[in-house]
Amino acid sequence: MTTVLIADDQPLQRFGFRMLLESQDDMTVVGEAANGAEAARMAAELHPDVVLMDVRMPGMDGIEATRRIVAGGARTRVLILTTFDLDEYAYSGLRAGASGFLVKDAQPEELLSGIRAVATGDAVVAPSLTRRLLDAYVHHLPAAPAPDAAPDPRLTALTDRETEILRVIGQGWTNTEIAERLHLAESTVKTHVGRILSKTGSRDRVQAVILAYDAKLVG
């Protein structure tokens, strides 16, 4: 059973999400929060599998709440909800440790599948959306290092093949595309991706994409 905490300052929005989630046999809503501070506190108390996190809330916003939940080290994962798919706050949410984002008017099936994916440790941002989002807000990243600057320390444990795969993950390639274009078995690609996440300390594929941009593998 996937446990979900809903964080949204709109009562009707929370009610709609609750009705949808509790219509599913494999989901239950363990709480509702009307602001970020409440969401962070309830997540620490209830340890839900997933927090549906609105960005714009009074007081502490969803970005800071996400940061605090992730910093707490619990297994709880955060799914950011935004008004627009290129909402500037979505980028900050991903960097704060969210496992993905969806637009608020996503189809019910998309929202439910997103929650299930996040609960199992996957990311829910489609590769094309990931690329669009990071392209739109790549100026938030630090300036490019000098040519003789030391490589990003998070990459030092990667093999050449893993670095190559991280680079194309950052370009939005799916596992299937990586397998086809690099002439690898898809199972091999999955193994490489798992090792990349483990070696770099990335929570999921979205965080790996951000790392690829941070490390200037993509730009």
C-alpha positions as CSV (number, residue, x, y, z in Angstrom):
1,M,0.0,0.0,0.0
2,T,1.4,3.4,-1.0
3,T,0.9,6.1,1.6
4,V,0.5,9.6,0.4
5,L,0.6,13.1,2.1
6,I,-1.2,15.8,0.1
7,A,0.3,19.3,0.5
8,D,-1.8,22.0,-1.1
9,D,-3.2,25.3,0.2
10,Q,-6.5,24.8,-1.7
11,P,-9.1,22.7,0.2
12,L,-11.0,21.8,-2.9
13,Q,-7.8,20.7,-4.6
14,R,-6.8,18.5,-1.6
15,F,-10.3,17.0,-1.6
16,G,-10.1,16.2,-5.3
17,F,-6.7,14.5,-4.9
18,R,-7.9,12.6,-1.8
19,M,-11.0,11.3,-3.7
20,L,-8.9,10.1,-6.6
21,L,-6.2,8.5,-4.5
22,E,-8.5,6.7,-2.2
23,S,-10.4,5.2,-5.1
24,Q,-7.4,3.1,-5.7
25,D,-6.9,-0.2,-4.0
26,D,-3.1,0.3,-3.6
27,M,-3.1,3.9,-2.2
28,T,-4.1,5.6,1.0
29,V,-4.0,9.3,2.0
30,V,-2.4,9.6,5.5
31,G,-2.7,13.3,5.8
32,E,-3.2,16.8,4.3
33,A,-1.1,19.9,4.8
34,A,-2.1,23.4,3.9
35,N,1.4,24.9,3.8
36,G,5.1,23.9,3.6
37,A,5.8,24.0,7.3
38,E,2.9,21.7,8.0
39,A,3.9,19.4,5.1
40,A,7.5,19.1,6.5
41,R,6.3,18.4,10.0
42,M,3.7,15.8,8.9
43,A,6.2,14.1,6.7
44,A,8.5,13.7,9.6
45,E,5.8,12.3,11.8
46,L,3.9,10.1,9.3
47,H,6.7,8.9,7.0
48,P,4.5,8.7,3.9
49,D,5.9,7.0,0.8
50,V,5.1,10.1,-1.4
51,V,4.3,13.7,-0.8
52,L,2.2,15.5,-3.4
53,M,3.7,18.9,-3.0
54,D,2.3,22.1,-4.4
55,V,4.9,24.8,-4.9
56,R,3.1,28.0,-4.1
57,M,1.8,27.9,-0.5
58,P,1.7,30.5,2.2
59,G,4.6,30.8,4.6
60,M,7.1,28.1,3.8
61,D,6.7,27.2,0.1
62,G,6.9,23.7,-1.4
63,I,10.5,24.1,-2.4
64,E,11.8,24.7,1.1
65,A,9.5,22.0,2.4
66,T,10.9,19.5,-0.1
67,R,14.4,20.5,0.9
68,R,13.7,19.8,4.5
69,I,11.9,16.5,3.9
70,V,14.8,15.2,1.7
71,A,17.4,16.5,4.2
72,G,15.7,14.5,6.9
73,G,17.0,11.3,5.3
74,A,13.7,9.5,5.3
75,R,12.4,7.3,2.5
76,T,9.7,9.8,1.7
77,R,9.8,11.0,-1.9
78,V,8.4,14.2,-3.2
79,L,6.3,14.7,-6.4
80,I,6.1,18.4,-7.2
81,L,2.8,19.8,-8.6
82,T,3.0,22.9,-10.7
83,T,0.6,25.1,-12.6
84,F,2.7,25.1,-15.8
85,D,5.1,22.4,-17.0
86,L,7.9,25.0,-17.3
87,D,7.1,26.7,-14.0
88,E,10.3,28.3,-12.8
89,Y,9.8,26.8,-9.4
90,A,9.8,23.2,-10.7
91,Y,13.5,23.5,-11.5
92,S,14.2,24.6,-7.9
93,G,12.1,21.8,-6.6
94,L,14.1,19.2,-8.5
95,R,17.3,20.6,-7.2
96,A,15.9,20.5,-3.7
97,G,15.6,16.8,-4.1
98,A,12.1,16.1,-5.5
99,S,11.8,13.0,-7.6
100,G,9.9,14.7,-10.4
101,F,7.0,17.0,-11.2
102,L,3.7,17.0,-12.9
103,V,1.3,19.7,-13.9
104,K,-1.8,20.1,-11.8
105,D,-4.2,19.4,-14.6
106,A,-2.5,16.1,-15.6
107,Q,-4.9,13.3,-16.4
108,P,-5.8,11.2,-13.4
109,E,-4.1,8.2,-14.9
110,E,-0.9,10.2,-15.3
111,L,-1.0,11.4,-11.7
112,L,-1.6,7.9,-10.3
113,S,1.1,6.3,-12.4
114,G,3.4,9.1,-11.4
115,I,2.8,8.4,-7.7
116,R,3.4,4.7,-8.2
117,A,6.6,5.4,-10.1
118,V,8.0,7.7,-7.5
119,A,7.0,5.3,-4.7
120,T,9.2,2.6,-6.3
121,G,12.2,4.9,-6.6
122,D,11.7,6.0,-10.2
123,A,11.4,9.5,-11.6
124,V,8.3,10.8,-13.3
125,V,9.5,13.6,-15.5
126,A,9.4,12.6,-19.2
127,P,12.8,13.0,-20.9
128,S,11.5,15.6,-23.3
129,L,10.1,17.6,-20.4
130,T,13.3,17.2,-18.4
131,R,15.3,18.6,-21.3
132,R,12.9,21.5,-21.9
133,L,12.9,22.4,-18.2
134,L,16.6,22.3,-17.8
135,D,17.2,24.1,-21.1
136,A,14.8,26.8,-20.0
137,Y,16.6,27.3,-16.6
138,V,20.1,26.3,-17.3
139,H,21.1,29.9,-16.5
140,H,20.5,29.0,-12.9
141,L,23.5,26.8,-12.9
142,P,27.0,28.0,-12.0
143,A,29.2,29.5,-14.6
144,A,31.2,27.0,-16.7
145,P,34.6,26.1,-15.1
146,A,37.9,27.0,-16.7
147,P,39.3,24.4,-19.1
148,D,42.0,23.4,-16.6
149,A,39.5,23.2,-13.6
150,A,39.3,19.9,-11.8
151,P,36.5,17.6,-12.9
152,D,33.4,17.3,-10.8
153,P,34.3,14.9,-7.9
154,R,31.0,13.1,-8.3
155,L,32.2,11.8,-11.7
156,T,35.6,10.4,-10.6
157,A,34.2,6.9,-9.8
158,L,32.5,6.6,-13.2
159,T,33.9,4.5,-16.0
160,D,34.2,6.1,-19.5
161,R,31.1,4.2,-20.5
162,E,29.2,5.4,-17.5
163,T,30.2,9.0,-18.1
164,E,29.0,8.6,-21.7
165,I,25.7,7.3,-20.6
166,L,25.3,10.0,-18.0
167,R,25.9,12.5,-20.7
168,V,23.1,11.2,-22.9
169,I,20.8,10.8,-19.9
170,G,21.3,14.5,-19.5
171,Q,20.3,15.0,-23.1
172,G,17.0,13.3,-22.4
173,W,17.6,9.9,-23.9
174,T,15.5,7.0,-22.6
175,N,17.0,3.6,-21.8
176,T,15.6,2.3,-25.1
177,E,17.2,5.1,-27.1
178,I,20.5,4.6,-25.3
179,A,20.4,0.9,-26.0
180,E,19.6,1.4,-29.7
181,R,22.1,4.3,-30.3
182,L,25.0,2.8,-28.3
183,H,24.4,-0.7,-29.5
184,L,23.8,-2.1,-26.0
185,A,21.3,-4.5,-24.5
186,E,18.6,-2.6,-22.6
187,S,19.3,-4.7,-19.6
188,T,23.0,-3.5,-19.8
189,V,21.8,0.1,-20.0
190,K,19.7,-0.4,-16.8
191,T,22.7,-1.8,-15.0
192,H,24.8,1.1,-16.0
193,V,22.2,3.6,-15.0
194,G,21.9,1.9,-11.6
195,R,25.6,2.1,-11.1
196,I,25.7,5.8,-12.1
197,L,23.0,6.6,-9.6
198,S,24.8,4.7,-6.9
199,K,28.2,6.1,-7.6
200,T,27.1,9.7,-7.9
201,G,24.7,9.6,-5.0
202,S,21.8,10.6,-7.3
203,R,18.4,9.8,-5.8
204,D,16.9,9.0,-9.2
205,R,17.2,9.8,-13.0
206,V,16.0,13.4,-12.6
207,Q,18.9,14.1,-10.1
208,A,21.3,12.4,-12.6
209,V,20.1,14.8,-15.3
210,I,20.8,17.8,-13.0
211,L,24.2,16.3,-12.2
212,A,25.0,16.1,-15.9
213,Y,24.2,19.8,-16.3
214,D,26.1,20.7,-13.1
215,A,29.1,18.9,-14.3
216,K,28.9,20.5,-17.8
217,L,28.5,17.2,-19.5
218,V,25.5,18.8,-21.3
219,G,25.2,22.4,-22.3
